Amino acid sequence: MSITNEDKAGVLIEALPYIQKYTGKTIVVKYGGNAMLSDELRNAVISDLVLLSLTGINVVLVHGGGPDINDMLKKIGKKSEFINGLRYTDEETVEVALMVLAGKTNKQLVDLIGRTGGRAIGLCGLDGGLIKATKHTDAEGTDYGYVGDITSVNADVINDVINRGYIPVISTVAHADDSDGIYNINADTAAAEIAVALNAENLILLTDTQGVLRDPKDPSSLISVIKKEEVDALRADGIISGGMIPKVECCVKAVEGGVKTFIIDGRIKHSILIEMLSEEGIGTMFT
């Protein structure tokens, strides 16, 4: 089916009030998963971010890099381990995470934004004391290795980059406040903390699912809206489990910090634009 010029104009007109609403506001996008592996999806995500930036929206990109870390660990003969959705990070693994996240993955994204017509500067949590952390602990006393809990975010570093007209692209390794080392930080958690520190309007998490599903095998079981007080019951029922646990926990943190938060399907082309600049909306919204 062909799209007429009138149809194209209608799409732009529909987007106008949303552009007006968000212009001058800050949105934080967490990018990871399969959307990073597909050239087509990666190009669509970056195009969305550049378009939003050019309309006057302050875009901050926080990225993971799990597949790249897995590949590098495999090359050196090391197995990837996960506990409650978090990567177990020993001394060798944290060195790989620093090399991959702050090096290869971060700079490839900065380069792609530039090639798409945007302007970006790559940062990691070590730059200017951007992210500081202490060793991650949980109620059971589980050892996660060099995984950190964020103690502070230096928003001035990010705002300086934004004010100069660049998109900050942030990889989530952090300065250790309680040792001489560095910590690997879950990218979802870091995105939430960064969004709160920036007083962002929205936090958008791109995932490999439609959002939170009551039944992972049934796409029609999407939960469109979750109130933060419902989270404990959903987790107790096993609806929120595995890798979705840290995602939902960070959504609750962001909502408590006054940031509207969404989990959307990064496998859908231009899902960011659909969520932000149309009446449709997709994924799960946390309130």
Buried (B, 14 or more C-beta within 10 A) or exposed (E): EEEEEEEEEEEEEEBEEBBEEBEEEBBBBBBBBBBBEBEEBBBBBBBBBBBBBEBEBBBBBBBBBBBBBBEBBEEEEBEBBEEEBBBBBBEEBBBBBBBBBBBBBBBBBBEBBBEBEBBBBBBBBBBBBBBBBBBBEEEEEEEBBBBBBBBBBBBEBBBBBBEEEBBBBBBBBBBBBEEEEBBBBBBBBBBBBBBBBBEBBBBBBBBEBBBBBEEBEEEEEBBEEBEBEBBEEBBEEEBBBEBBBBBBBBBBBBBEBEBBBBBBBBBBBBBBBBBBBBEEEBBBBBE
